Amino acid sequence: MTTPVRIAITTGEPAGVGPELTAQAFAREVGRWRGDAHFTVLGDRQLLAERAKQAGVDFAVWSTGAGAPVMLRDVPLGAPSVAGVLDAANGRYVLALLDAAIDGALDGTFDAIVTAPLQKSTINDAGVPFTGHTEYLAERTGTPRVVMMLSGTGEQPLRVALATTHLALRDVPDALNIDGLVDTLAIVDRDLRARFGIASPRILVTGLNPHAGENGYLGREEIDVIAPALQRARASGIDARGPYPADTLFQPRYLRDADCVLAMYHDQGLPVLKFATFGEGINVTLGLPIVRTSVDHGTALDLAGTGRADCGSLIAAIDTAVSMACHRRHAAAGR
């Protein structure tokens, strides 16, 4: 690749671990992306310098000069921040970081964005209704349907996408319908091809009920919704298989040749994924017109400012953002 991809990093909740993890990642690993990517870190300069010092890492890798591998775009805090102490006065600051990254991705300034964790309550307490990164990105980009996918790392990573995301469990069955599942499978299939370079994705799909409904005795969603959706998806050329009982699907013999599992709800698929990959896994939003990756954990307020938080997930998210941006660029060039 001749031209490095341009990646924006939002440093997230200032009271959480995002600022220090960002400092750690670039102090430790900036060389791994040399020549492949240039980075713009969005955050308060003084905050980042302070958290870098608390984490025992060098802040000297940051620069404001054009062409530097890591540039800092200084965005002032709403109020001074104390590690581990939430302050609603900084809720709009967190959104300002995210908006700047989204705007830059939409206008072509950035090829991808990587988001450090934020605290939903801080934004809501600031008077801005906020459900999460995924939903906000969909709204800001005008995307009618997006898909949350968490992924491990390595040559054969476990990937788990979700048919529904942040819903109460009692609301999940009503949220599932044939058209929605077909659209979700189409998004997963398309992005695995275009952004992960997988020529023929194989997607395994869970049922909703125990034992995938036990032929209707434990629920009819598999018969009435999931199976018809899979049939339509396969008719359109998507290799989607199932529905499989979720309690037995997550075994190496079934996952060995799979590129992704589509689970029906948040806590059906993600506990398995996080058990297998926590600290090295990532979150990817599929279906957007932009590339977005994130860490697989929250703000970890109890670790903020201690230097004990592990930046492995952030490094993996950056790796994936660089790779996805490159695949997207190559796919666009081939059209």
Buried (B, 14 or more C-beta within 10 A) or exposed (E): EEEBBBBBBBBBBBBBBBBBBBBBBBBBBBEEBEEBBBBBBBBBBEBBBBBBBBBEBEBEBBEEEEEBBBBBBBBEBBEEBEBBEBBBBBBBBBBBBBBBBBEBBBEEEBBBBBBBBBBBBBBBBBEBEBBBBBBBBBEBBEBEEBBBBBBBBEEEBBBBBBBBBEEEEEEBBEBBBBEBBBBBBBBBBBBBBBBBBBEEBBBBBBBBBEBBBEEEEBBBBBBBBBBBBBEBBEEEEBBBBBBBBBBEBBEEEBBEEBBBBBBBBBEBBBEBBBEBBBBBBBBBBBBBEBBBBBBBBBBBBEBBBBBEBBBBBBBBBBBBBBBBBBBBBEEEEEE
